[in-house]
Amino acid sequence: MVFTKKSKSTEAHMRELKIIDKETNKAFQIFNFEHIETPTGNVMTIIYDNITIGKGNDFLISNQIGRVVGYLNVNFNIKNKQFVLNPEPVAEGL
């Protein structure tokens, strides 16, 4: 995870997420969150609990949308062997 903090801001946000191949120790895929309008990856702390593993290779990334918390969905496309990020945050607790 790569975080950034804008000047005069009190919070850091996840700028990008690097998925690393354990066998080669190289970046397999990189997600950039600069285009996501709501802050990503800072719901808990910048180093804890911002990614929730789901079924198979799917996972959620915390996002600061909604009254309580929100998330971005990431699903693994088996055919293309790539993760696919849905850029529309899902809000919980509206």
C-alpha positions as CSV (number, residue, x, y, z in Angstrom):
1,M,0.0,0.0,0.0
2,V,1.2,3.5,-0.8
3,F,-0.3,6.3,1.2
4,T,-0.2,10.1,0.7
5,K,-1.3,13.1,2.7
6,K,-2.3,16.4,1.1
7,S,-1.0,19.5,2.7
8,K,-3.1,20.9,5.5
9,S,-5.0,17.6,5.7
10,T,-5.1,15.6,8.9
11,E,-5.6,12.2,7.3
12,A,-3.5,10.0,4.9
13,H,-5.2,8.2,2.1
14,M,-4.3,5.1,0.1
15,R,-2.9,6.3,-3.2
16,E,-2.3,2.9,-4.7
17,L,-2.3,-0.8,-3.8
18,K,0.4,-3.1,-5.1
19,I,-0.4,-6.8,-5.4
20,I,2.8,-8.7,-5.1
21,D,3.5,-12.1,-6.5
22,K,4.9,-14.2,-3.6
23,E,7.0,-16.4,-5.9
24,T,8.8,-13.6,-7.7
25,N,8.4,-10.8,-5.1
26,K,7.4,-8.4,-8.0
27,A,4.3,-6.3,-8.5
28,F,1.6,-8.5,-10.2
29,Q,-0.9,-5.6,-10.5
30,I,-1.2,-2.0,-9.2
31,F,-4.4,-0.2,-8.5
32,N,-4.3,3.6,-8.4
33,F,-7.0,5.4,-6.3
34,E,-6.3,9.0,-7.4
35,H,-9.5,8.9,-9.6
36,I,-11.7,7.7,-6.7
37,E,-13.6,10.8,-5.4
38,T,-14.0,9.5,-1.8
39,P,-10.9,8.8,0.4
40,T,-9.7,5.2,0.2
41,G,-7.9,3.1,2.8
42,N,-8.1,5.2,5.9
43,V,-11.2,3.9,7.7
44,M,-9.4,2.1,10.5
45,T,-5.7,3.2,10.4
46,I,-3.3,3.5,7.5
47,I,-1.7,0.2,8.4
48,Y,-4.5,-1.9,9.8
49,D,-7.8,-3.4,8.6
50,N,-8.3,-1.6,5.3
51,I,-8.5,-4.7,3.2
52,T,-11.0,-7.5,3.9
53,I,-10.5,-10.9,2.1
54,G,-13.7,-12.4,0.7
55,K,-14.5,-15.6,-1.1
56,G,-11.8,-17.0,-3.4
57,N,-9.5,-14.2,-4.6
58,D,-12.1,-11.4,-4.1
59,F,-11.6,-8.7,-1.5
60,L,-12.9,-5.3,-0.3
61,I,-10.9,-2.1,0.2
62,S,-12.2,0.4,2.9
63,N,-13.5,3.6,1.6
64,Q,-14.8,6.7,3.4
65,I,-18.3,6.9,2.0
66,G,-21.6,6.7,3.7
67,R,-22.5,7.4,7.3
68,V,-20.6,4.4,8.8
69,V,-18.1,3.0,6.3
70,G,-18.0,1.9,2.7
71,Y,-15.8,-0.2,0.4
72,L,-14.6,-0.8,-3.1
73,N,-15.1,-4.3,-4.6
74,V,-12.2,-6.1,-6.2
75,N,-12.9,-9.4,-8.0
76,F,-10.5,-11.8,-9.7
77,N,-11.2,-12.5,-13.4
78,I,-10.2,-16.1,-13.9
79,K,-10.2,-15.8,-17.7
80,N,-7.9,-12.8,-17.8
81,K,-6.0,-13.7,-14.6
82,Q,-6.3,-10.2,-13.4
83,F,-8.0,-8.4,-10.5
84,V,-10.8,-6.0,-11.5
85,L,-11.5,-2.9,-9.4
86,N,-15.1,-1.6,-9.4
87,P,-14.4,2.2,-9.0
88,E,-17.9,2.9,-7.6
89,P,-17.8,2.8,-3.8
90,V,-20.5,0.9,-1.9
91,A,-21.8,2.8,1.1
92,E,-23.1,1.1,4.3
93,G,-25.2,2.7,6.9
94,L,-26.8,5.4,4.8
